[in-house]
Amino acid sequence: MKRLCVHIGIGVGLLVLSFFAPKFFNAALDWLDKNGIVGASWLGIASWELGIGTIVICALWIISLFGLPFRWHERFRAAATFYVLGVLGLAGGLGAVVLPGFISLWFYKNGIWPIGMIFRLVEIGAAIGVLISLVFWVYQMVCAMFIPREKDVEDVP
């Protein structure tokens, strides 16, 4: 019974996080688009990946709910940990894209466009890095759920 309550609590917590994370992320992207940060358009793809990650974690939660008496509970907790780390990583990645974006915008406004272009390329590279990280994030959630760790596998003679 305790396992079921913990499992439902984790699921509800992830549901709340899944509801608010995209809202804050999209609000930040809208604000960045209004201020002329070009990398925000690249990060629009990240909102799709966040949605895919949310669907994956909800499906994993349902699967693990039916397999609760088995080892699925611990595996889902590992997948949930990856989910939370991915959402935090997305927030950090947003900062990694915004900083060179603001710097390039400042150089563009002051007429120093060659240096602004360099920072714009850094911004685009950071956005691509965030997108690749999010794909790996979804992959890690699925692996944490379905691929047994060494401590899960019993020694077979």
N, CA, C and O atoms as a DFTB+ gen file, in Angstrom:
628 C
 N C O
     1  1       0.829      -1.192       0.000
     2  2       0.000       0.000       0.000
     3  2       0.871       1.252       0.000
     4  3       0.566       2.239      -0.670
     5  1       1.965       1.194       0.766
     6  2       2.861       2.336       0.818
     7  2       3.448       2.605      -0.567
     8  3       3.561       3.757      -0.985
     9  1       3.820       1.538      -1.276
    10  2       4.372       1.690      -2.609
    11  2       3.359       2.351      -3.548
    12  3       3.721       3.210      -4.352
    13  1       2.112       1.952      -3.444
    14  2       1.068       2.525      -4.290
    15  2       0.886       4.011      -3.997
    16  3       0.753       4.808      -4.925
    17  1       0.879       4.390      -2.735
    18  2       0.723       5.803      -2.364
    19  2       1.907       6.636      -2.851
    20  3       1.723       7.740      -3.365
    21  1       3.110       6.113      -2.691
    22  2       4.303       6.828      -3.163
    23  2       4.252       6.963      -4.681
    24  3       4.566       8.015      -5.237
    25  1       3.854       5.888      -5.335
    26  2       3.790       5.888      -6.792
    27  2       2.766       6.901      -7.306
    28  3       3.032       7.627      -8.264
    29  1       1.619       6.947      -6.681
    30  2       0.591       7.910      -7.082
    31  2       1.061       9.332      -6.764
    32  3       0.811      10.254      -7.540
    33  1       1.734       9.511      -5.635
    34  2       2.271      10.829      -5.291
    35  2       3.298      11.312      -6.297
    36  3       3.290      12.482      -6.682
    37  1       4.181      10.424      -6.726
    38  2       5.169      10.795      -7.743
    39  2       4.458      11.150      -9.041
    40  3       4.815      12.126      -9.701
    41  1       3.453      10.363      -9.410
    42  2       2.708      10.637     -10.637
    43  2       1.994      11.973     -10.606
    44  3       2.011      12.704     -11.596
    45  1       1.372      12.302      -9.494
    46  2       0.677      13.586      -9.368
    47  2       1.682      14.741      -9.392
    48  3       1.436      15.774     -10.015
    49  1       2.807      14.558      -8.713
    50  2       3.852      15.585      -8.736
    51  2       4.379      15.837     -10.142
    52  3       4.591      16.985     -10.533
    53  1       4.589      14.770     -10.896
    54  2       5.047      14.916     -12.279
    55  2       3.965      15.549     -13.154
    56  3       4.270      16.298     -14.081
    57  1       2.705      15.245     -12.857
    58  2       1.609      15.852     -13.600
    59  2       1.589      17.366     -13.377
    60  3       1.397      18.129     -14.324
    61  1       1.783      17.797     -12.150
    62  2       1.825      19.234     -11.852
    63  2       3.027      19.885     -12.537
    64  3       2.903      20.957     -13.129
    65  1       4.195      19.229     -12.454
    66  2       5.387      19.750     -13.123
    67  2       5.168      19.799     -14.629
    68  3       5.565      20.762     -15.285
    69  1       4.540      18.769     -15.178
    70  2       4.268      18.709     -16.619
    71  2       3.297      19.791     -17.056
    72  3       3.334      20.228     -18.206
    73  1       2.439      20.224     -16.161
    74  2       1.491      21.272     -16.501
    75  2       2.156      22.643     -16.501
    76  3       1.935      23.443     -17.410
    77  1       2.972      22.917     -15.480
    78  2       3.539      24.260     -15.335
    79  2       4.811      24.485     -16.142
    80  3       5.041      25.604     -16.601
    81  1       5.643      23.471     -16.332
    82  2       6.920      23.654     -17.034
    83  2       6.735      24.199     -18.449
    84  3       7.414      25.161     -18.809
    85  1       5.839      23.623     -19.276
    86  2       5.682      24.191     -20.624
    87  2       5.104      25.600     -20.616
    88  3       5.429      26.410     -21.484
    89  1       4.252      25.894     -19.644
    90  2       3.679      27.248     -19.579
    91  2       4.768      28.289     -19.325
    92  3       4.818      29.318     -19.998
    93  1       5.644      28.015     -18.346
    94  2       6.749      28.941     -18.067
    95  2       7.722      29.002     -19.243
    96  3       8.208      30.075     -19.602
    97  1       8.002      27.839     -19.839
    98  2       8.940      27.797     -20.950
    99  2       8.405      28.589     -22.143
   100  3       9.142      29.373     -22.742
   101  1       7.141      28.396     -22.491
   102  2       6.568      29.127     -23.619
   103  2       6.433      30.617     -23.325
   104  3       6.581      31.441     -24.228
   105  1       6.153      30.972     -22.074
   106  2       6.105      32.391     -21.712
   107  2       7.486      33.031     -21.871
   108  3       7.603      34.162     -22.344
   109  1       8.531      32.296     -21.469
   110  2       9.898      32.807     -21.648
   111  2      10.230      32.947     -23.129
   112  3      10.851      33.930     -23.532
   113  1       9.822      31.971     -23.946
   114  2      10.079      32.067     -25.387
   115  2       9.335      33.245     -26.015
   116  3       9.886      33.937     -26.871
   117  1       8.097      33.478     -25.600
   118  2       7.341      34.620     -26.125
   119  2       8.019      35.933     -25.754
   120  3       8.109      36.846     -26.575
   121  1       8.492      36.026     -24.526
   122  2       9.181      37.246     -24.087
   123  2      10.468      37.457     -24.883
   124  3      10.793      38.577     -25.276
   125  1      11.196      36.355     -25.114
   126  2      12.433      36.460     -25.884
   127  2      12.157      36.835     -27.331
   128  3      12.914      37.607     -27.920
   129  1      11.088      36.303     -27.916
   130  2      10.739      36.667     -29.290
   131  2      10.371      38.143     -29.401
   132  3      10.715      38.796     -30.386
   133  1       9.664      38.677     -28.381
   134  2       9.308      40.100     -28.402
   135  2      10.551      40.979     -28.342
   136  3      10.560      42.080     -28.894
   137  1      11.596      40.500     -27.678
   138  2      12.815      41.286     -27.540
   139  2      13.832      41.008     -28.638
   140  3      14.940      41.543     -28.602
   141  1      13.474      40.184     -29.607
   142  2      14.328      39.996     -30.777
   143  2      15.427      38.964     -30.628
   144  3      16.406      39.007     -31.374
   145  1      15.302      38.056     -29.706
   146  2      16.306      37.005     -29.547
   147  2      15.975      35.905     -30.553
   148  3      14.943      35.246     -30.434
   149  1      16.840      35.706     -31.537
   150  2      16.556      34.777     -32.627
   151  2      16.566      33.332     -32.150
   152  3      15.796      32.517     -32.657
   153  1      17.418      32.996     -31.190
   154  2      17.523      31.617     -30.721
   155  2      16.248      31.090     -30.116
   156  3      16.069      29.878     -29.995
   157  1      15.354      31.991     -29.733
   158  2      14.093      31.549     -29.159
   159  2      13.283      30.762     -30.182
   160  3      12.541      29.851     -29.814
   161  1      13.416      31.103     -31.462
   162  2      12.696      30.343     -32.475
   163  2      13.256      28.933     -32.596
   164  3      12.503      27.993     -32.853
   165  1      14.560      28.769     -32.416
   166  2      15.158      27.432     -32.403
   167  2      14.636      26.634     -31.217
   168  3      14.391      25.432     -31.327
   169  1      14.471      27.298     -30.102
   170  2      14.030      26.598     -28.903
   171  2      12.542      26.256     -28.929
   172  3      12.057      25.543     -28.051
   173  1      11.820      26.752     -29.918
   174  2      10.431      26.353     -30.064
   175  2      10.302      24.852     -30.283
   176  3       9.306      24.246     -29.889
   177  1      11.309      24.254     -30.912
   178  2      11.325      22.802     -31.092
   179  2      11.434      22.117     -29.737
   180  3      10.908      21.019     -29.558
   181  1      12.107      22.747     -28.785
   182  2      12.264      22.163     -27.451
   183  2      10.921      22.032     -26.747
   184  3      10.744      21.128     -25.931
   185  1       9.978      22.909     -27.044
   186  2       8.660      22.761     -26.426
   187  2       7.963      21.505     -26.949
   188  3       7.213      20.866     -26.211
   189  1       8.202      21.145     -28.211
   190  2       7.684      19.879     -28.741
   191  2       8.336      18.704     -28.023
   192  3       7.662      17.742     -27.655
   193  1       9.650      18.785     -27.826
   194  2      10.351      17.699     -27.141
   195  2       9.914      17.591     -25.690
   196  3       9.847      16.491     -25.141
   197  1       9.619      18.715     -25.070
   198  2       9.097      18.689     -23.705
   199  2       7.726      18.014     -23.675
   200  3       7.423      17.255     -22.755
   201  1       6.912      18.289     -24.671
   202  2       5.615      17.615     -24.771
   203  2       5.757      16.113     -24.992
   204  3       5.024      15.322     -24.399
   205  1       6.691      15.725     -25.838
   206  2       6.945      14.299     -26.073
   207  2       7.437      13.641     -24.794
   208  3       6.997      12.542     -24.453
   209  1       8.345      14.302     -24.084
   210  2       8.840      13.764     -22.815
   211  2       7.725      13.605     -21.796
   212  3       7.716      12.642     -21.030
   213  1       6.786      14.541     -21.781
   214  2       5.651      14.463     -20.864
   215  2       4.755      13.283     -21.207
   216  3       4.301      12.565     -20.316
   217  1       4.500      13.080     -22.486
   218  2       3.691      11.932     -22.906
   219  2       4.388      10.629     -22.549
   220  3       3.749       9.685     -22.085
   221  1       5.703      10.576     -22.768
   222  2       6.472       9.360     -22.450
   223  2       6.415       9.068     -20.955
   224  3       6.189       7.923     -20.563
   225  1       6.618      10.085     -20.106
   226  2       6.632       9.834     -18.662
   227  2       5.239       9.439     -18.176
   228  3       5.125       8.638     -17.248
   229  1       4.172       9.983     -18.780
   230  2       2.819       9.562     -18.395
   231  2       2.564       8.114     -18.790
   232  3       1.965       7.360     -18.023
   233  1       3.015       7.714     -19.986
   234  2       2.860       6.317     -20.410
   235  2       3.661       5.391     -19.504
   236  3       3.184       4.316     -19.142
   237  1       4.873       5.797     -19.133
   238  2       5.699       4.980     -18.237
   239  2       5.047       4.862     -16.866
   240  3       5.135       3.816     -16.223
   241  1       4.391       5.933     -16.415
   242  2       3.723       5.898     -15.118
   243  2       2.574       4.890     -15.132
   244  3       2.398       4.124     -14.185
   245  1       1.800       4.896     -16.210
   246  2       0.690       3.952     -16.304
   247  2       1.203       2.519     -16.383
   248  3       0.664       1.630     -15.724
   249  1       2.241       2.290     -17.185
   250  2       2.828       0.950     -17.288
   251  2       3.332       0.484     -15.934
   252  3       3.081      -0.652     -15.530
   253  1       4.037       1.352     -15.240
   254  2       4.611       0.956     -13.955
   255  2       3.541       0.812     -12.873
   256  3       3.743       0.081     -11.903
   257  1       2.419       1.491     -13.026
   258  2       1.330       1.356     -12.054
   259  2       0.756      -0.058     -12.087
   260  3       0.421      -0.625     -11.047
   261  1       0.646      -0.622     -13.290
   262  2       0.141      -1.986     -13.394
   263  2       1.189      -3.018     -12.989
   264  3       0.829      -4.134     -12.613
   265  1       2.459      -2.679     -13.054
   266  2       3.514      -3.601     -12.670
   267  2       4.089      -3.298     -11.306
   268  3       5.241      -3.632     -11.030
   269  1       3.295      -2.664     -10.440
   270  2       3.761      -2.223      -9.133
   271  2       4.314      -3.329      -8.245
   272  3       5.311      -3.092      -7.563
   273  1       3.727      -4.521      -8.211
   274  2       4.281      -5.546      -7.317
   275  2       5.668      -6.014      -7.757
   276  3       6.375      -6.667      -6.990
   277  1       6.048      -5.691      -8.952
   278  2       7.327      -6.151      -9.483
   279  2       8.380      -5.058      -9.324
   280  3       8.275      -4.217      -8.431
   281  1       9.359      -5.069     -10.158
   282  2      10.459      -4.109     -10.056
   283  2      10.182      -2.798     -10.768
   284  3      11.042      -1.918     -10.787
   285  1       9.015      -2.648     -11.347
   286  2       8.726      -1.467     -12.146
   287  2       8.703      -0.188     -11.323
   288  3       8.984       0.891     -11.845
   289  1       8.371      -0.299     -10.046
   290  2       8.283       0.898      -9.211
   291  2       9.642       1.602      -9.130
   292  3       9.726       2.814      -9.326
   293  1      10.687       0.855      -8.846
   294  2      12.021       1.455      -8.743
   295  2      12.494       1.977     -10.093
   296  3      13.142       3.021     -10.172
   297  1      12.174       1.263     -11.126
   298  2      12.574       1.722     -12.464
   299  2      11.858       3.019     -12.826
   300  3      12.452       3.909     -13.434
   301  1      10.582       3.126     -12.452
   302  2       9.862       4.357     -12.748
   303  2      10.433       5.522     -11.944
   304  3      10.495       6.648     -12.438
   305  1      10.841       5.258     -10.734
   306  2      11.443       6.343      -9.940
   307  2      12.707       6.851     -10.613
   308  3      12.974       8.053     -10.599
   309  1      13.489       5.952     -11.204
   310  2      14.682       6.378     -11.950
   311  2      14.280       7.188     -13.183
   312  3      14.908       8.203     -13.487
   313  1      13.241       6.748     -13.893
   314  2      12.766       7.492     -15.062
   315  2      12.224       8.863     -14.649
   316  3      12.431       9.850     -15.354
   317  1      11.534       8.923     -13.514
   318  2      11.003      10.195     -13.026
   319  2      12.133      11.151     -12.652
   320  3      12.033      12.360     -12.860
   321  1      13.203      10.594     -12.098
   322  2      14.371      11.424     -11.785
   323  2      14.954      12.022     -13.059
   324  3      15.309      13.200     -13.088
   325  1      15.052      11.215     -14.107
   326  2      15.536      11.739     -15.390
   327  2      14.596      12.809     -15.939
   328  3      15.049      13.779     -16.546
   329  1      13.301      12.640     -15.731
   330  2      12.342      13.625     -16.214
   331  2      12.559      14.978     -15.530
   332  3      12.609      16.017     -16.189
   333  1      12.684      14.949     -14.227
   334  2      12.886      16.198     -13.478
   335  2      14.222      16.840     -13.868
   336  3      14.301      18.056     -14.044
   337  1      15.263      16.023     -14.000
   338  2      16.557      16.569     -14.422
   339  2      16.478      17.160     -15.825
   340  3      17.138      18.158     -16.116
   341  1      15.677      16.552     -16.693
   342  2      15.510      17.089     -18.042
   343  2      14.807      18.431     -18.047
   344  3      15.182      19.325     -18.806
   345  1      13.797      18.585     -17.211
   346  2      13.096      19.870     -17.131
   347  2      14.038      20.941     -16.571
   348  3      14.058      22.070     -17.062
   349  1      14.807      20.588     -15.557
   350  2      15.786      21.543     -15.022
   351  2      16.870      21.862     -16.050
   352  3      17.314      23.004     -16.164
   353  1      17.288      20.839     -16.795
   354  2      18.284      21.058     -17.852
   355  2      17.760      21.954     -18.950
   356  3      18.509      22.744     -19.523
   357  1      16.471      21.836     -19.248
   358  2      15.873      22.708     -20.250
   359  2      15.886      24.158     -19.779
   360  3      16.141      25.070     -20.566
   361  1      15.615      24.366     -18.503
   362  2      15.675      25.731     -17.955
   363  2      17.096      26.278     -18.017
   364  3      17.302      27.438     -18.375
   365  1      18.081      25.443     -17.667
   366  2      19.473      25.873     -17.761
   367  2      19.901      26.099     -19.196
   368  3      20.663      27.021     -19.485
   369  1      19.409      25.251     -20.101
   370  2      19.730      25.415     -21.514
   371  2      19.155      26.690     -22.089
   372  3      19.755      27.314     -22.963
   373  1      17.981      27.078     -21.591
   374  2      17.386      28.335     -22.016
   375  2      18.312      29.497     -21.651
   376  3      18.497      30.425     -22.438
   377  1      18.888      29.434     -20.451
   378  2      19.844      30.467     -20.048
   379  2      21.100      30.457     -20.900
   380  3      21.657      31.513     -21.201
   381  1      21.551      29.264     -21.291
   382  2      22.756      29.151     -22.119
   383  2      22.535      29.713     -23.516
   384  3      23.488      30.123     -24.178
   385  1      21.288      29.735     -23.967
   386  2      20.989      30.299     -25.284
   387  2      20.720      31.802     -25.180
   388  3      21.082      32.566     -26.075
   389  1      20.095      32.209     -24.106
   390  2      19.701      33.610     -23.965
   391  2      20.910      34.528     -23.774
   392  3      20.938      35.624     -24.334
   393  1      21.889      34.112     -23.010
   394  2      23.039      34.980     -22.729
   395  2      23.774      35.397     -24.010
   396  3      23.956      36.595     -24.226
   397  1      24.204      34.461     -24.868
   398  2      24.828      34.932     -26.113
   399  2      23.849      35.672     -27.023
   400  3      24.266      36.501     -27.832
   401  1      22.549      35.380     -26.899
   402  2      21.551      36.097     -27.695
   403  2      21.475      37.568     -27.319
   404  3      21.419      38.436     -28.191
   405  1      21.473      37.848     -26.016
   406  2      21.460      39.244     -25.581
   407  2      22.760      39.955     -25.948
   408  3      22.747      41.126     -26.326
   409  1      23.869      39.252     -25.837
   410  2      25.157      39.870     -26.189
   411  2      25.193      40.196     -27.679
   412  3      25.632      41.277     -28.070
   413  1      24.730      39.255     -28.514
   414  2      24.725      39.522     -29.959
   415  2      23.765      40.658     -30.298
   416  3      24.053      41.479     -31.168
   417  1      22.633      40.704     -29.616
   418  2      21.678      41.778     -29.848
   419  2      22.289      43.135     -29.502
   420  3      22.066      44.112     -30.215
   421  1      23.055      43.203     -28.419
   422  2      23.701      44.454     -28.028
   423  2      24.717      44.887     -29.085
   424  3      24.784      46.061     -29.447
   425  1      25.514      43.920     -29.580
   426  2      26.495      44.264     -30.615
   427  2      25.808      44.697     -31.908
   428  3      26.275      45.623     -32.572
   429  1      24.711      44.043     -32.273
   430  2      23.969      44.448     -33.473
   431  2      23.419      45.852     -33.333
   432  3      23.506      46.644     -34.271
   433  1      22.852      46.176     -32.177
   434  2      22.265      47.506     -31.970
   435  2      23.321      48.602     -31.980
   436  3      23.037      49.742     -32.347
   437  1      24.539      48.256     -31.577
   438  2      25.616      49.249     -31.553
   439  2      26.435      49.246     -32.835
   440  3      27.479      49.897     -32.893
   441  1      25.993      48.538     -33.853
   442  2      26.645      48.579     -35.157
   443  2      27.895      47.726     -35.273
   444  3      28.622      47.849     -36.260
   445  1      28.168      46.879     -34.316
   446  2      29.350      46.014     -34.379
   447  2      28.866      44.627     -34.808
   448  3      28.918      43.669     -34.037
   449  1      28.396      44.543     -36.049
   450  2      27.740      43.321     -36.491
   451  2      28.658      42.112     -36.631
   452  3      28.168      40.998     -36.448
   453  1      29.990      42.239     -36.950
   454  2      30.796      41.001     -37.047
   455  2      30.888      40.247     -35.709
   456  3      30.827      39.017     -35.680
   457  1      31.033      40.984     -34.622
   458  2      31.084      40.325     -33.309
   459  2      29.690      39.834     -32.926
   460  3      29.553      38.775     -32.313
   461  1      28.673      40.581     -33.277
   462  2      27.309      40.136     -33.038
   463  2      27.003      38.838     -33.772
   464  3      26.283      37.980     -33.261
   465  1      27.558      38.700     -34.985
   466  2      27.345      37.479     -35.755
   467  2      28.024      36.280     -35.083
   468  3      27.488      35.172     -35.096
   469  1      29.177      36.502     -34.512
   470  2      29.872      35.421     -33.803
   471  2      29.039      34.955     -32.614
   472  3      28.878      33.753     -32.399
   473  1      28.513      35.899     -31.848
   474  2      27.674      35.521     -30.709
   475  2      26.357      34.890     -31.161
   476  3      25.808      34.042     -30.457
   477  1      25.840      35.296     -32.335
   478  2      24.632      34.674     -32.861
   479  2      24.901      33.208     -33.205
   480  3      24.051      32.349     -32.972
   481  1      26.086      32.922     -33.759
   482  2      26.452      31.535     -34.056
   483  2      26.611      30.716     -32.774
   484  3      26.243      29.542     -32.733
   485  1      27.165      31.343     -31.723
   486  2      27.260      30.659     -30.433
   487  2      25.864      30.359     -29.896
   488  3      25.620      29.292     -29.333
   489  1      24.959      31.307     -30.076
   490  2      23.578      31.116     -29.629
   491  2      22.911      29.961     -30.379
   492  3      22.231      29.139     -29.766
   493  1      23.096      29.895     -31.674
   494  2      22.510      28.815     -32.470
   495  2      23.130      27.476     -32.082
   496  3      22.426      26.470     -31.992
   497  1      24.441      27.455     -31.853
   498  2      25.101      26.223     -31.407
   499  2      24.583      25.758     -30.055
   500  3      24.401      24.561     -29.834
   501  1      24.346      26.695     -29.157
   502  2      23.798      26.339     -27.839
   503  2      22.379      25.798     -27.971
   504  3      22.008      24.855     -27.273
   505  1      21.581      26.390     -28.866
   506  2      20.216      25.899     -29.080
   507  2      20.232      24.484     -29.646
   508  3      19.434      23.644     -29.230
   509  1      21.122      24.214     -30.583
   510  2      21.242      22.869     -31.139
   511  2      21.685      21.895     -30.048
   512  3      21.195      20.767     -29.990
   513  1      22.598      22.319     -29.191
   514  2      23.036      21.472     -28.072
   515  2      21.896      21.150     -27.119
   516  3      21.797      20.025     -26.628
   517  1      21.038      22.125     -26.853
   518  2      19.881      21.895     -25.983
   519  2      18.930      20.889     -26.628
   520  3      18.415      20.001     -25.948
   521  1      18.699      21.019     -27.914
   522  2      17.788      20.105     -28.608
   523  2      18.333      18.676     -28.616
   524  3      17.580      17.724     -28.410
   525  1      19.624      18.525     -28.851
   526  2      20.233      17.193     -28.821
   527  2      20.157      16.610     -27.413
   528  3      19.900      15.418     -27.246
   529  1      20.377      17.440     -26.410
   530  2      20.282      16.981     -25.024
   531  2      18.875      16.502     -24.686
   532  3      18.712      15.527     -23.953
   533  1      17.856      17.180     -25.214
   534  2      16.483      16.773     -24.935
   535  2      16.133      15.447     -25.603
   536  3      15.375      14.657     -25.041
   537  1      16.668      15.197     -26.782
   538  2      16.447      13.895     -27.413
   539  2      17.086      12.803     -26.561
   540  3      16.485      11.751     -26.345
   541  1      18.293      13.048     -26.081
   542  2      18.970      12.092     -25.211
   543  2      18.206      11.918     -23.901
   544  3      18.181      10.828     -23.329
   545  1      17.589      12.988     -23.433
   546  2      16.795      12.957     -22.197
   547  2      15.631      11.981     -22.313
   548  3      15.413      11.172     -21.410
   549  1      14.874      12.045     -23.421
   550  2      13.756      11.123     -23.620
   551  2      14.276       9.687     -23.718
   552  3      13.674       8.768     -23.162
   553  1      15.382       9.499     -24.417
   554  2      15.990       8.171     -24.549
   555  2      16.382       7.618     -23.174
   556  3      16.144       6.443     -22.897
   557  1      16.968       8.433     -22.326
   558  2      17.385       7.988     -20.994
   559  2      16.190       7.607     -20.122
   560  3      16.277       6.662     -19.337
   561  1      15.071       8.332     -20.250
   562  2      13.884       7.976     -19.480
   563  2      13.389       6.589     -19.866
   564  3      13.060       5.777     -19.001
   565  1      13.338       6.325     -21.149
   566  2      12.856       5.025     -21.614
   567  2      13.823       3.924     -21.200
   568  3      13.394       2.854     -20.769
   569  1      15.124       4.177     -21.328
   570  2      16.127       3.173     -20.920
   571  2      16.057       2.896     -19.422
   572  3      16.187       1.747     -19.000
   573  1      15.856       3.925     -18.625
   574  2      15.783       3.724     -17.172
   575  2      14.606       2.848     -16.801
   576  3      14.645       2.145     -15.792
   577  1      13.561       2.885     -17.610
   578  2      12.368       2.103     -17.310
   579  2      12.484       0.661     -17.795
   580  3      12.088      -0.261     -17.082
   581  1      13.014       0.456     -18.983
   582  2      12.918      -0.855     -19.606
   583  2      14.214      -1.658     -19.663
   584  3      14.169      -2.871     -19.871
   585  1      15.344      -1.029     -19.487
   586  2      16.603      -1.765     -19.527
   587  2      17.065      -1.988     -18.094
   588  3      17.350      -1.026     -17.381
   589  1      17.144      -3.248     -17.663
   590  2      17.492      -3.515     -16.261
   591  2      18.930      -3.113     -15.959
   592  3      19.831      -3.265     -16.784
   593  1      19.110      -2.600     -14.758
   594  2      20.460      -2.284     -14.278
   595  2      21.092      -3.561     -13.748
   596  3      20.425      -4.586     -13.605
   597  1      22.372      -3.488     -13.462
   598  2      23.087      -4.680     -13.003
   599  2      22.527      -5.191     -11.684
   600  3      22.497      -6.402     -11.464
   601  1      22.085      -4.308     -10.806
   602  2      21.569      -4.770      -9.511
   603  2      20.187      -5.412      -9.653
   604  3      19.750      -6.141      -8.762
   605  1      19.483      -5.140     -10.788
   606  2      18.186      -5.753     -11.024
   607  2      18.290      -7.180     -11.545
   608  3      17.372      -7.982     -11.378
   609  1      19.404      -7.483     -12.170
   610  2      19.571      -8.796     -12.788
   611  2      20.119      -9.763     -11.749
   612  3      21.138      -9.501     -11.110
   613  1      19.429     -10.876     -11.594
   614  2      19.891     -11.866     -10.632
   615  2      20.952     -12.751     -11.278
   616  3      20.939     -12.966     -12.490
   617  1      21.865     -13.260     -10.463
   618  2      22.903     -14.120     -10.997
   619  2      22.291     -15.445     -11.446
   620  3      21.612     -16.127     -10.679
   621  1      22.540     -15.781     -12.674
   622  2      22.043     -17.036     -13.233
   623  2      23.229     -17.988     -13.376
   624  3      24.207     -17.628     -14.031
   625  1      23.185     -19.193     -12.790
   626  2      24.330     -20.092     -12.871
   627  2      24.553     -20.639     -14.260
   628  3      25.486     -21.412     -14.477
